[in-house]
Amino acid sequence: MSSWFDDLKTPKFKGDPSSSKIAKIPEGLWGKCPSCGEIIQTRQLQENASVCPECDHHLRISASERIALLTDENSFAPYGTDIQSNDPLKFDDQKPYQQRLEQAMKSHKINDALIAGKATCNGLPFHLAVFEFKFMGGSMGVIVGEKITMALEKALEDKVPAVIVSASGGARMQEGILSLMQMAKTTAAIQLLRENGIPYISILTDPTTGGVAASFAMLGDVIIAEPKALIGFAGPRVIEQTIRQKLPEGFQRSEFLLKHGFLDRIVHRKNMKSELYEFFTRLGNRCAF
């Protein structure tokens, strides 16, 4: 005769109807830090700006989350939302580029890998462009280049600072030479800002690589990075295979670049808005405010 204790010892197999009585944890309530492996409540992570409370690792966040952190509530007014790529090269690899675009636009509810608009930071107006890394790796094609240039030109017109938050794998291969042309296009717009004394602040996040790192991302009057962000042109593995040498510890991370003079400051995500405000008041055209 079996007892209640025997029932506890009996394993519940997948096909056993009684196994359905086991409580299931709903998905999305917990997350795992990719750095220290700590299991964290999603709500706790969101309240901490997606920074691990155990090891301070900065997890990647969406463009909309970034905008909310850097701007005053309800102050962000986007533009360029009606333009999208027309697949100029009719590129086709494992699937047509047009199909990839449509899938990305449907998944992320945006027209390309960058959101641009005008906003305020503690009451001071500025133009902001933020990459969405989940949209095809934040790659820069014609539309991304156009919207960045749009933000820079509007900053020049309004005589207010421009801020670009980079999170990108580089130029978009499906648009070939047209994507590489955006490097020159955006650089020319930054030069106009510089000639007219309008500050441009570049914020580098994980990752900032390829053609983005090789152009506007490294041309800010002030260049800020989040802690331990991967920043560089080619990936460390490619470099090691090319030079056949082991790279230094922490190579291509924010701290390494700051030490070697490529960055002006490393700023914790929670302090980024207050840092922007400080730079605006120090560098900005006060008459425009």
C-alpha positions in Angstrom: 0.0 0.0 0.0 1.5 3.3 -1.1 1.7 6.3 1.1 1.7 10.1 0.4 5.5 9.9 0.8 5.8 7.4 -2.0 3.9 9.7 -4.2 6.4 12.5 -3.6 9.3 10.2 -4.5 7.7 9.1 -7.7 9.1 11.2 -10.6 6.6 13.1 -12.7 7.2 12.3 -16.4 6.3 14.6 -19.2 3.4 12.4 -20.2 2.0 12.2 -16.7 -1.2 14.3 -16.5 -0.5 15.2 -12.8 2.7 16.9 -13.9 0.6 19.8 -15.2 -0.1 20.7 -11.6 3.5 21.9 -11.1 3.7 25.6 -11.0 5.2 27.2 -14.1 7.1 30.5 -13.9 5.8 32.9 -16.6 8.4 33.9 -19.2 9.9 37.4 -19.0 9.9 37.8 -15.2 13.6 37.1 -14.8 16.8 37.9 -16.7 20.4 36.8 -16.5 23.3 39.1 -16.5 25.7 38.2 -19.4 28.7 39.3 -17.3 28.3 37.8 -13.8 25.5 35.3 -14.5 23.3 36.7 -11.8 19.6 36.0 -12.1 17.7 39.3 -11.7 14.0 40.2 -11.7 13.1 42.0 -15.0 11.3 44.7 -13.0 14.3 45.3 -10.8 16.5 45.5 -13.9 14.3 48.0 -15.6 14.2 50.1 -12.4 18.0 50.1 -12.5 18.2 51.3 -16.1 19.1 47.8 -17.3 22.3 47.9 -15.2 23.2 44.7 -13.3 22.9 45.5 -9.5 25.5 42.9 -8.7 28.4 43.7 -11.1 27.3 47.0 -12.7 27.3 45.5 -16.2 25.5 47.8 -18.7 23.1 45.6 -20.6 22.0 46.7 -24.1 18.8 48.7 -24.2 16.4 49.7 -27.0 16.4 53.1 -28.7 13.1 54.0 -27.0 14.5 53.2 -23.6 17.6 55.3 -24.3 15.5 58.2 -25.4 13.4 58.0 -22.2 16.7 58.1 -20.1 18.2 61.1 -21.9 15.2 63.4 -22.4 12.5 65.2 -20.4 9.2 63.3 -20.2 7.1 63.7 -23.3 9.5 66.2 -24.9 10.8 64.0 -27.7 9.3 64.8 -31.1 10.6 62.4 -33.8 11.0 63.2 -37.5 12.0 61.2 -40.6 9.5 58.5 -39.6 8.0 58.4 -43.1 11.2 57.5 -45.0 12.5 53.9 -45.6 14.9 52.1 -47.8 13.8 51.1 -51.3 16.4 48.3 -51.6 18.5 50.3 -54.2 20.8 47.4 -55.2 18.0 44.7 -55.1 20.3 42.7 -52.9 19.6 39.0 -52.3 21.6 36.6 -50.2 19.9 33.9 -48.2 16.7 35.9 -48.4 15.9 39.1 -50.3 17.0 42.3 -48.6 13.5 43.8 -49.0 12.1 40.8 -47.0 14.7 41.4 -44.2 13.7 45.0 -44.1 10.0 44.3 -43.9 10.5 41.7 -41.2 12.7 44.1 -39.1 10.2 47.0 -39.5 7.3 44.7 -38.4 9.2 43.4 -35.4 10.5 46.7 -34.1 7.8 49.1 -35.3 10.3 51.6 -36.8 11.4 52.3 -40.3 15.1 51.7 -39.9 17.9 51.3 -37.4 17.8 54.9 -36.1 15.3 57.2 -34.4 15.9 60.9 -34.7 14.0 63.9 -33.2 14.1 67.1 -31.1 13.8 67.0 -27.3 14.8 68.8 -24.2 17.2 67.9 -21.4 16.3 69.6 -18.1 14.6 72.2 -20.2 17.4 72.8 -22.7 16.5 71.9 -26.4 18.7 69.6 -28.5 18.5 67.2 -31.4 19.0 63.5 -30.7 19.7 60.5 -32.9 19.7 57.0 -31.3 20.5 53.7 -32.9 18.4 50.6 -32.5 20.8 47.7 -32.4 18.1 45.1 -32.7 17.2 46.4 -36.2 19.7 44.5 -38.4 22.5 45.0 -35.9 22.1 48.8 -35.9 23.7 48.8 -39.4 24.0 52.1 -41.2 22.4 52.3 -44.6 21.1 55.2 -46.7 18.1 55.9 -44.4 20.2 55.9 -41.2 22.7 58.2 -42.9 19.9 60.5 -44.1 18.3 60.7 -40.6 21.6 61.4 -38.9 22.4 64.2 -41.4 18.8 65.5 -40.8 19.4 65.7 -37.1 22.7 67.5 -37.5 21.3 70.0 -40.1 18.3 70.7 -37.8 20.7 71.3 -34.9 22.6 73.8 -37.1 19.3 75.5 -38.2 18.1 75.8 -34.6 21.5 76.6 -33.2 21.2 73.9 -30.5 23.5 70.9 -29.6 23.3 67.6 -31.5 23.7 64.2 -29.8 24.2 60.9 -31.4 24.0 57.6 -29.4 25.8 54.9 -31.4 25.1 51.1 -31.1 26.0 49.6 -34.4 27.8 46.8 -36.3 28.8 49.3 -39.0 27.8 49.9 -42.6 25.0 47.8 -44.0 26.4 45.4 -46.5 23.1 45.0 -48.4 23.4 48.6 -49.5 27.1 48.3 -50.6 28.9 51.5 -51.6 25.8 53.6 -50.8 26.1 52.7 -47.2 29.8 53.7 -47.1 28.9 57.0 -48.7 27.0 57.9 -45.5 30.4 58.1 -43.7 31.3 61.1 -45.8 27.8 62.6 -45.8 27.5 62.6 -42.0 31.1 63.9 -41.6 30.4 66.8 -43.8 27.4 67.8 -41.7 29.5 67.6 -38.5 32.0 69.9 -40.1 29.3 72.5 -40.7 28.3 72.3 -37.0 32.0 72.8 -36.1 32.4 75.9 -38.3 29.3 77.5 -36.8 30.2 76.7 -33.2 27.4 74.3 -32.6 28.4 71.5 -30.2 28.1 67.8 -31.2 28.3 65.2 -28.5 28.9 61.5 -29.4 27.8 58.8 -27.0 29.3 55.4 -27.6 27.5 52.2 -26.3 28.1 48.5 -26.7 28.9 47.9 -29.5 30.1 50.7 -31.7 32.1 49.3 -34.6 32.8 49.4 -38.3 31.9 52.4 -40.5 30.0 54.0 -37.7 33.1 54.0 -35.4 35.2 55.1 -38.4 33.1 58.2 -39.0 30.7 60.4 -37.0 31.0 58.3 -33.8 34.6 59.4 -33.2 34.1 63.0 -34.4 32.3 64.5 -31.4 33.4 67.7 -29.7 32.9 65.6 -26.7 33.1 61.7 -26.9 31.4 59.8 -24.1 31.2 56.1 -23.6 29.3 53.7 -21.3 31.5 51.5 -19.1 33.1 48.4 -20.8 31.4 49.1 -24.2 33.0 47.4 -27.2 34.4 50.2 -29.5 36.5 49.7 -32.6 36.6 49.2 -36.3 37.3 45.5 -36.8 36.5 42.9 -34.2 39.3 41.6 -31.9 39.3 38.2 -33.4 39.8 39.6 -36.9 42.7 41.8 -35.6 44.4 38.9 -33.9 44.2 36.7 -37.0 45.6 39.6 -39.1 48.5 40.6 -36.9 49.0 37.1 -35.4 49.5 38.5 -31.9 47.5 38.3 -28.7 45.7 41.5 -28.0 46.1 43.3 -24.6 43.6 42.7 -21.8 40.5 44.8 -22.2 41.4 45.8 -25.8 38.7 47.8 -27.6 36.7 48.4 -24.3 35.9 51.9 -23.1 38.5 51.9 -20.3 41.2 51.0 -22.8 40.2 53.7 -25.2 40.0 56.3 -22.4 43.5 55.4 -21.3 44.8 55.8 -24.8 43.1 59.2 -25.5 40.2 58.1 -27.8 37.5 59.1 -25.3 36.9 62.2 -23.1 34.9 60.5 -20.4 33.3 57.2 -19.3 29.8 57.9 -17.8 27.5 55.6 -16.0 24.1 55.2 -17.7 22.3 56.7 -14.7 24.3 59.8 -14.9 24.2 60.3 -18.7 21.4 62.8 -18.7 23.0 65.0 -16.1 26.3 64.9 -17.9 24.6 66.0 -21.1 23.0 68.9 -19.3 26.4 69.9 -17.9 28.0 69.9 -21.4 25.1 71.8 -22.9 25.5 74.6 -20.3 29.2 74.7 -20.8 29.4 74.3 -24.6 26.0 75.3 -25.9 24.9 78.5 -27.5 23.1 80.1 -24.6 21.3 82.5 -26.8 19.5 79.6 -28.5 18.2 78.4 -25.1 
